[in-house]
Amino acid sequence: MTYPVSYLLYLAHFHLDHDYFECHEILEEYWKNETQQKRDSVWVLLIQIAVSCYHHRRGNFKGAGKLLSKVQTQLKKNRKELFQLGIDPDRLSYLLLSRYQDILNQKEFRPFALPLNNPNVKNQYMQLARQFSISNWSDIRNRKYIVNRHSLRDRSSIIENRLKSLEKRHNSGAPAWKKC
C-alpha cells in the first residue's frame, strides 16, 4: 500500500527530527485540501498528537494534557483508519495514556515513536526522509528553532490567509457569530 506523501512526511518529522510543529503544518494542510475536513478524522487525531508533543516539550502541560484527552476519545472512533495507516491503535492508546500521566505529573518531555505495525510504512517514510534530507537529531532540547517554532516563524502568509477568509465570510452574508 502507498500512503499519502503528507502522512509519510509527518511520520518522518515525528520520528526523526521531532519537529512536531512541522508535523502539524503538513497534516493540517493535507486535511484542509484533501479531505472533507471532519473534526473527528484520523488526520485531526494525528495533528493533535503532534501538537500535544509540541506543547509538552515547551512545558505547556495544560495545553498538552487537554489535547491528549481529546485524542483518547478520537482513538476509539478511528481504530480502523489508524490500522490502515499502519499504526497499532491499542499500543498507541496505551502509549498515550502513559504520556498523559507524564503530563499530569509534569515530567520532562521525551520523544517517542508511534507504534507502527506495518514495516512498509517505515520503509516509505524513511525513503521520503532521505529525499527531503530529514535526519535524526540527537539533542532536541538545544534546537531553539524547533522548540519555539510558532513564535519564530514568518506568519505573514498565515495572517494574510486569515484576513482573506474573514473577508470572504463577511461578504458571503454569514451570521455575525461565524464571522470571527
PyMOL commands that set and color helices and strands:
alter all, ss='L'
color gray80, all
select helices_A, chain A and resi 5-17+20-34+42-57+61-77+79-84+89-104+119-131+140-142+144-147+149-152+156-172+176-179
alter helices_A, ss='H'
color red, helices_A
deselect
rebuild
show_as cartoon
